[in-house]
Amino acid sequence: MIHFKKVKWKNLLSSGNKFTTIELDRSATTLIIGENGAGKSTLLDALCYALYGKGFRNLKKELLVNSINGKEMLVEVDFMIGKKQYKVIRGTRPNKFELYLGNTMLNQDASVRDYQDHLEKNILKMSHRSFTQVAILGSANFTPFMQLKASERRKLVEDLLDISIFSTMRDILRKKVSSHKIDIKENEHEIEILEERINGLTEQINALQKNRDKQILKYESTVKETENNIQTLMETIDEKTKDVVEKESTIQNKNTVEDRLKQTINLEKQLETARKKALADIEFYENHDNCPTCKQGLDHEHKEKCIQEKTAKVSEIKKAVTELDAKINELHDEIGRINTIQSEILEKQREIGLLQTEITSNQKYISKVQDQINDLTKAQIDNSANDKLATSEDDLDILVAKKQELKDKEHYFSIAQMLLQDAGVKQKIIKQYVPVMNKLINKYLANLEFYVGFELDEAFEETIKSRFRDVFKYDNFSQGEKMRIDLALLFTWRAVARMKNSVNTNLLILDEVFDSSLDTQGTDDFLRLLNTLTEKTNAFIISHKGDALYDKFDEVIKFEKYKNFSRISVS
C-alpha cells in the first residue's frame, strides 16, 4: 500500500514563491473549498506532476509554472510503502528530479526517462492512468472509466489486478522474439557463409588432391619409364658382356701365338746366321785352296764337295726361312686379329661402363622421384587449407548447435506468447474477478440509491438493466446518474486494489463531484458511503459549495487569492 504523507509546492499555477503544504494523512475526510480560480484543484496537478512529470489536467509542463514569477516551480511529495519512507522532488526552471529513500538520494546515473520508469514500475507500481482512476475522480479534463476505450479499460483493470506484468512480459517477449528472429537470420546467414567457405575449401583441397594425384601419376610414369630404360640398358650390357666373353674366348691363345712368333723369329735368325755362315764358307772355298784351320791345301773335289754341301745347306735354309717368313706373317696376322678383338673388347667394356653409369644415374633418379612420391603421399595436401577447413567445420558444428538452441528457444517463445496473450493467463485471472467487480459495483450503486443491474463482461463492455429489464448503456444516463456510476466504479477499483494490494493507496481525491452532477439526495448518499470507507482512507473533496458541506468533514482547507497568489487556511 502507498501511504501518502504530505505534498507541498510553490510557483505552481496560481501559487507563489512560498510553499503551500497539505498533510495528506491527518484527517479521514477533508473538504477543500474556495471560489473559482482560487487554486483548489492545484492539489491534483501537484501530485500528478511530482509523481509522473505531468499535471492532472491537460496542460503543458511550461504552463504549470506560475505566470507571474515564471521560474522555480517545485513540488515535493512524501509517501511510505511499508516501512520505507520516500520523497519525490520535481521542479521546472530549473529542471529538477530527485528521488529519495529515507535521506539517501537514489542513483541518477541513468537518464530521466529511466529514472521515471524506475519510480513507476519498481516503487509506485502504478501508471498515471491507474493513479487517476483509483485515487482521483475529477470533473475537468478527466476521462472516467466508462468513457475509456476497451483497450484502455482492460489496461486499467490489469494494473488493478496486478497482472499488467503479463503485458509487460508480453512486450518484453515481443522485443525478445523480434531480436530472436534477427539472431536466427544472423545464425542462418553465418551458416550459409560458413557452408560456402567449407565448400570452397573442400573444392580447393580436392583440386590440390587431384593435382597431387596427377603429379604422383606423372612421377610414377617417369619411374616406370626410367625402369624400362634401365631394363633396356641392362639387356644391352648383357649382350655386350656376352660379346666380350665370346671375343675373349677367341683370343685366349695370344700368349701362345706370341711365343711361337718369338720362337719362329729366333729360329729364322738362327737360320739366317747359318745361311750367312754357309755362304761365307762357300765364298771361302771358292776363293781359298788352304784349310783355314790346319793351313793344308784343299783338293778340288773336297772343295767342290764342301761347296756343294754348303750350297745345298743354303738352299735348305732359304727354303726353311721362306717357310718361316710365311709362318711369321701368319703369326703376325693372328696377333693383329687378336689385338683388333682386344680393342673391340676394350670398347665394349667402355660402353658397358658407360651403360652401368647410366643405370646408376637412372637408379638415383628413380630413388629421388620415389622420395618425392613418398613425400607427396605422406604429406598433407595443404596444412593451412586443412586447418581452415577443420576450424570452419568446428565453427559450423557450433553454429548448427546454436541453430537448434535458437529453434528450441523459438518454440519456448511461441508457448510463452500463447500464454501471455490476452486470451491466455490474464484472461483466466480476469474471468475470476469480473463477477467480484460486478458485485462490488452494484453494491456501491445501491449505496448511492441507484438501483440498476450493472454488469461488465470480460471485454469490459457494460450492460445496464433497469428494474424492468430494459437494457441501457452508460451514455443513456444523465450526468448525475453517470456520476453515481463513476463513483461506484471508483470505489470498486479501490476495493479491488485492496484485495490485490497492487495500486492500493490511502489517498482519495474527488474534484467537484457535488457541484454539478449530484443532487441533494445523491450528495447525502455519497457522504454516507464515504463514511463507510476504511480508516486507512484519507479523502479530499474539492467543492465550491462550502457552506452546505462545511460541517460534514473532519477538516476544511480553504483556498483564496491574495495579491494574485493562492494561499490556504486550515480549520
JOPE-V971529 format. One line per field, one symbol per residue. psi: psi as a letter, one per 30 degrees, with the letter a starting at -180 (. if undefined). burial: b if it has 16 or more other C-alpha atoms within 10 Angstrom, else e. A space follows every 10 residues. Layout:
# JOPE-V971529
psi=???
burial=???
This chain:
# JOPE-V971529
psi=kjjkekklll hjcgkafkkk kkkfgekekk kjlllkffge gfeeeeeeee efgllelikl eeffkkfeeg lhkkkkkklk jbgkklkkkk lkilkkjkkk jbgkklkgel leeeeeeeee efdehkleee effefkjlek hkjlefglle eeeeeeeeee ghgfeeeeee eeeeeeeeee eeeeeeeeee eeeeeeeeee eeeeeeeeee eeeeeeeeee eeeeeeeeee eeeeeeeeee eeeeeeeeff gfgeeeeeee eeeeeeeeee eeeeeeeeee eeeeeffkfl kfefglkkle eeeeeeeeee eeeeeeeeee eeeeeeeeee eeeeeeeeee eeeeeeeeee eeeeeeeeee eeeeeeeeee eeeeeeeell ejeeeeeeee eeeeeeeeee eeeeeeeeee eeeeeeeeeg lfgbeeeeee eefeeeeeee eeeeeefghj jljkkkafgh kkkkklfggk klleffllee eeeeeeeeee eeeeeeeeef hdhklfkjkj jhfffffkae eeeeeeeeee ffllfgkjkk jklgheeffe gglekkkkkl kjhgkkllkk .
burial=bbbbbbbbbb bbbbbbbebb bbebbebbbb bbbbeeebbb bbbbbbbbbb bbbbbbbeee eeebbbeeeb bbbbbbbbbb eeeebbbbbb bbeeeebbbe eeeeeeeeee eeeebbbebb eeebbbbbbb bbbbbbbbbe eeebbbeeee eebbbbbbbb bbbbebbebb eebeebbeeb eeebeebeeb beebeebbee beebbeeebe ebeeebeebb ebbeebbeeb eebbeebeeb beebeebeee beebeebeee beebbeebee bbebbeebbe bbebbeeeee eeeeeeeeee eebeebbeeb bebbeebbeb beebeebbee beebbeebee bbeebeebbe bbeebbeebe ebbeebeebb eebeebeeee beeebbeebe ebbeebeebb eebeebeeeb eebeeebebb ebeeebbeeb eebbeebbbb bbbbbbbbeb ebbbbeebeb eeebbeeeee ebebeeeeeb bbbbbbbbbb bbbbbbbbee bbbbbbbbbb bbbbeebbee ebbebbbeee eeeeeebbbb bbbbbbeebe eebebbbbbb beeebbbbee e
